[in-house]
Amino acid sequence: MNFEVWKRSARLNTKLYLYFKEDLKDYGFKDRNTRSRLSVPSNIAEGMVRISQQEPKRFINIAQGSIAELKTQIWIGMKINYIEKDKGKYLVNEASKIAAMLGGLHHTFSTNS
């Protein structure tokens, strides 16, 4: 897959996975974080292989919701000291860039359908 937004979201996913790999013992927080961040590149990939013109837009929309959820979890993680402030700011910024890219992609599919 050659979409930059997919690559960027997969890299963010990897960074967060490595960040929470062993140290965090709050398995509920870690699980929720994992599910939302995995949803972003997974839904981008699934949407891109759909045949109908509406399906890619629907999956990009789901990815947008997941990145918003992830940004919220990062913010909460910073507030409860699960994520260092500097690292959290970087992660939120990266998630915001991905969200903007998803918005552009969603717009592209909206204007082409």
N, C-alpha and C positions, 0 to 999 in steps of 0.2 A: 504494500500500500504506500502510495507516494504523497499522501496528504501531510503537510507540515503540522497541522493541528493534531492529527493522530500521533505523529512522532513526538510532538511536544508533550501531549498528555500521557503518552507511554513513559517518557523520561521522568515526568513529575511523579507518576505512579511508582516507578523504580526508586526514586529518591525517598519517597515517603515509606516505601516498604523497608528499605535499608535503615531509615531513621528509627522506625518502630520495631525492627526485627526481633530484638530480644529484651530490651530494657523495659518496655511498658508492660506492666502486669494487669492493667485494666483491660481485660479482654473484650468487654462490651464496647468500649470506645474504639479499641483497635479494630474490632470486627466491623463496626459501622463505618469507620474511616476506610477500611479496605474495600468494602462493598461499594461505597460511593465512588471512590477513585478508580476502581476497576471498571465501573460502569461507563466512564467517559470514553476511553479508547475502544472499548468493546462495542458500544452503541454506534460510534462513528464507523467502525469496520462493518458492523452488520447493516447499517443503513446504506453504505456504499455498494453493497452487492445486491441490493433489492432491485427488482426489475421495474416496478411501477414508479411513476414520477413523484408520487406523494410519500412513498415509504422512506426515502432518504431524509426528507424534511422531518418526518415524524421521529426518526431515530436521532437526528441532530437535536431536536427539541428535548428528547429524553436526556441526551448528553449535557445539554444546557442546564437542566434541572440538577443533574448529578454534580456538575462543577460548582453550582451555587451551594449545594449541600456540603461539598468538600470544603469550600471557603469558610462556611459556617463552622465546621468541625475544627479547622485549623485555628480559627479565631478563638473558639472555646478552649482548644488545647493550649493556646498561649495564655489565656486567662487563668487556667487551672494549673499552669506550670508543667504541662506535659511536653510543650514545645517551647524551646528557647525563643525569646522575643525577636532577635535578629533573624534567626532561621524561619520563624513564623511569618515575618514581614516579607521575606523573600518568597516563601511558598504562596502566600496570599497574592502577591504581585504576579507570580507566574500563573496562578489559577485565574486571575483577572485577565491576563493576556490571552489565555486559552478560551475564556468565556467570550472575549471580544472576537476572536477568530471564529468561534462557533456561531456567533451572531452573524458574521459576514457570510459564512457558509450557508446558514439558514436562509439569509436574504437571497443568496445566489439561487438556491433551489426554489424559493418563492417566486422569483422573477422569471425563472425558466419554465414554470409549470402553467 
